[in-house]
Structure formats: C-alpha cells, structure tokens
C-alpha cells in the first residue's frame, strides 16, 4: 500500500502553504501601500507592487482585491492627483519655467510617475481577476470613488492652463498620457466588459465619461507611439501638437466598443444621442479612409468604429433614427463598399454590412424606405459586394499551401464570404418591405444577379439569402396586384415602378423575377434553395391560376414562351422531399389549371417530369392534393382524346389516340398510383366532401379503364 504523502510541520499541504504565503505577502504589500506617506515611500512600494501583482492567477487576484488592494490604490490615486494640483502635467514639479525651450527637455514629473504606477497596478489586478470580484469591487467603491479618479486621469490629458499640452521631444513621457492614460483606459475596459456595469459607465455623471472620451478622440494623435509630425520644431509653442499615441487612441475606441457590445437599449440610446459621439466617429472614419493610411493601427481603428455602429444598429428603438441619419448611412456605405484591403479589412466591411442589415430588419417599412432613399448608394454598394466579393479564388488558393499558412488562408476566405453573405442578407431584409422591394425590382441587373448567386455561389447561406430575396420580390411585386388588373398591366406596383411607360417597366420587372425564379429552381442543386424559390414562384402564380384562361394569359405575359422550363420547375417543386404539403397542393392546382387548356396538352404529356410529379402527387398525404392530381390526369386523357378524334377525322386512323393514351399508360408508376388513389380512404368528414371524393374516384376509375387497354 502506498505511503501517504507527508506534510511539512503543522500538517499543511504544500499548495495551501504556498497560498497562505502569497496571501501574507500580499497583505504586507497592501499594508505598505496604505502606510506609505512620503513620495519616495510611495514610489518604492508601488514599484514593488508592479512586480508582485504581475501575474495572471485570477484566484490570487481575487484574494488581493478582497484584502483591500484596490481600495488602497484608489486612496493613493486620489491623494496623488490632489497633490499634483495640475492639469496635463505640473511645471512646478519639473522645476522649470513655462517657455517652450524649457519644455523641450521636460521629463515626467514625480506625480506623473506615481499616477502611472498606481494605474498600472490597478490594471494588473482588475484585468486578471474574476468578473464576480471585479463587479463586487466596482459596486463597493468603483462607481463612487475610483471611476471619478480615472476620469480625472483622462481629462488631465487634455489641457494645461487652457491649451492642449505638447512638447517637441518627448511625447511618450509628457503629460499624464504616458502611461497613466493607457492603464486607466484598460481598467475602464475591464469594467465595461461586465454587462451590469455598462449602463452605469455610460450614464455616470450625466455622460461625463462619454464626453471625456469624445474630447480625447477629437484631439490629433501621433502616427505611432513615439513620433510626432515632421512639422514640429523646438520653437513650436505649447498647444500646437498632441501627445496622443495611436495605442491610446485605439484603446479609446475599444472602450466605446465594449460599452456598446450587448448593452441594454437605454445605454445604447444614451451613446447614440450624445451630441458629439456619432459625428466624431463618422469624422474619424472619413478621415481615415480619405488619408489612405495603410498603418495597421488605422485598419484596426476602422474595424472598431464599424463594430460600434453595428452594436448600435442592433437596438430596435434606434433603427429609425440611424436609417434617417444621412451622414451615418454614408459612412457605413463607404466602409462596406471600400474594396481596397490595404485600407479596409474584410472584418470592417462585414461589420458595416451587418449594421446596414440590422437597420433593414426594422419592423417598420418606413425605416427600410428611408435607408434606400438616402443618396448614399446603399443598393449599388450591396450589388457591388455580391458581384465582386467572390470566395472561389480564396478557397482554391488554399490547396497546396503549407500547413501553417493554410489556416490563415481559410480564415481569409471565410471572412470574405462573410461580407458577401451579409450583403445578401441585407438585400433579403430589404425585400421584406413593399416599397423597398419595388425599388430593388427597378434594378433588373440586381434581380439577375440574385438569381445567379442563388444558383452558383459557393456559400450555402449566401445562396439561401438570395433565394429568399427573390421570393420577397415575388411577394410584393406580384401578389399584392395579382387577381385585380395585373393582366391589363395597370397595377399599383407598376405605377410605383416608373413614370414613363409604366406597363412596360412593371412587366419587365415581373418577367425578370419570374425568369430568375425558374432558373434558381431548375439549376440549383441545393434542395433548400429550390424549396424557397418554389414558394416564391407559387406565391406569384397561384392567386391568378384560378381558371385555365387566366393561367394561360399569365404565362404568356411572364414565361417568355418557355413553358417547358416552367413545367419542369413546378414538377421539381412537387417531387422535392423538403416541399411542404401546402407547396404540393399549390403545384397540383397549377397542373390542374394548365390541364384545362388544350394549348398546354402536348407540353404536359410530353414532359416526363410532369408525369413523375403527377404520379407522386396522386399518393401524397394531403387529400386535396391527391384529388387535384387525379383531376389533372383525367383532364389530360379527355383533352388528348378530343385532339386525337380530330386527327382521326383528318387521317382516318387511330395513331394519335395510341400516342396520347400510350404515353400515360406506359409511365412507370402513373397508372399504379391512380389505382391506389381510388383505393385510399378519404380523410374528409363532411357530406359534401365525401360526395366530391366519390365523384373524383369514379372519374379516376374511368381513366384507368381507358388507359389499361394501352398496356
């Protein structure tokens, strides 16, 4: 038997002994921070703290905060800020005058160094502790004590005696910005990631934190961490240049992104309605795009700005206001439509597209209408993304790539596909509204493109979205006017579609939609795409397929003499395993309506897919569908007999009769399923339903007796 592990003196396990030792050391450090009085004492213990608290053990950081580390640091931060009694930095602490020559050799003041050390330690403990302890600490003293002090640190970056502070030689060390501002922003970000604290941060002090962030974003910033613009010179006066590094600039934007991400609607509304926040972000995005700055920080900042817009667009109460904000929509279109990957990343493009897509999901059609009526070219941009953002090349390029680069290539392909997918989704959402669907329908090239992408794009979700968009166009441009006067071409949709030749424009739109729906159904190999497109096609056709004459007129206007493709599409929809009972019943109604017209007889009989579909529908689960299919077969036999009687009179033989009946009788399952239809029990319970059912059965028996001799 294995001998139990022996513990050190006192019987404490090694890991508990280590934890106890760490806690004792932490207590000593915290006590030393509390007891440090002189500046040298504070600096010494804070320097020690930056080493002691520099770890990523969340459990230990939790213990440190619970022992009062954050409280002690908060007290010292308030004391040092009070003692410094300066804005950006204190000239008195530096022992220098106020001339620009003396500024050129300025180093961080002692108070600045202390502020930086304190914020550094706060960043260490808050960034790596558990979310629970961080939230409890904020509730205890963060909101009332620490948050105002952190905002002071940010605000002191802005002014010194009324002007923006700058030097010409040491930007990373001038003012509180280096490094206290960066660390204070990181502390704020750690709080902003907690759901319950987002509204507190946004609304604290009537938006004081937001105003401070906006003010800092409006300051110029250096291209890097250390270099000022080349125009600076030793004689540049105070206030002419900023000490703002790109790293800090990015942190400010990231903090805003954290505050908007999954925050409650009231917090998002406060952010959006801040008088200067959105205009500042729009200005920043425009400046970054126009500058053609290829720095990685620039791309990252654009990505963050687009994410902020997307987070806000998710908020339903804001969607109307955002859609009507011309400058905001213009900015989103610019971000989504810029194809230069050196300037704008695919993620930025996807974020902007998602923001527009979320606006398009609004419950009100007025929001969609406002979105596309902006002079921002939303529709043109969406079409451009669908046409140009192909994933084919990216997917193929991953073949033969080294293992390490393969994942990166695949991720790049996925991101590119994401932009195209989101553009397709946005178009689909826009087709949910009647007016916006009609506006899209005006653009025949876009309708054609939707059909092409629905069939051939590599991404399945993109294909589905485009198919849904075509269905949405069919719903709004066909359905609302079908059955009234669409056959005469004077529909309200037509009136909306053009001012000149209204009828011609409306008809051209309907014909193109119909053509693309047929193409999607017949050419697509994706069953879901076919099913979605079938619903759109049938929704446009069934309301007018009430009589053979109406159905014939409708097809003459829209099918472009391509009846064979239309019949194949209806047949494919009937046979599709994913088709709903409603879809199959609608297909049966279309077949029944067509069979009543002699002009469609030969097309129905000669199309093998039609006979396959009818055979399948004869034994479907829905009683109405079965009866309609049986009626169709009966009408085909009857119509064929009449045609061939005419042929007999002219030719004096029965060849025609043999041909028509023979084709039907020779089908592999049609006659068998017709017999099964007669034998199946009816699901109807009404007297009228039973009588109709018996009548259909008797007619089916007659058809069977007519076809059997042809076997």
Secondary structure by P-SEA (a helix, b strand, c coil): cccccccccccccaaaaaaaaaaaaaaaaaaaaaacccaaaaaaaaaaaaaaaccccaaaaaaaaaacaaaaaaaaaaaaaaaacccccccccccccccccccccccccaaaaaaaaaaaaaaaaaacccaaaaaaaaaacccccaaaaaaaaaaaccccccbbbbbccccccccccccaaaaaaaaaaaaaacccaaaaaaacccaaaaaaaaaaaacccccccccccccccccccccccccccaaaaaaaaaaaaaaaccccaaaaaaaaacccaaaaaaaaaaaaaaaccccaaaaaaaaaaaaaaaaaaacccaaaaaaaaaaaaaaaaaaaaccccccccaaaaaaaaaaaaaaaacccaaaaaaaaacccaaaaaaaaaaacccaaaaaaacccccccaaaaaaaaaaaaaaaaaaaaaaaaaaaccaaaaaaaaacaaaaaaaaaaacccccaaaaaaaaaaaaaaaaacccccccccccccccaaaaaacccaaaaaaaaaaaaaaaaaaaaaaccccaaaaaaaaaaaaaacccccccaaaaaaaaaaccccaaaaaaaaaaaaaacccccaaaaaaaaaaaaaaaacccaaaaaaacaaaaaaaaaacccccaaaaaaaaaaaaaaaaaaaaaaaaaaaacccaaaaaaaaaaaaacccaaaaaaaaaacccccccaaaaaaaaaaaaaaaaaaaaacccc
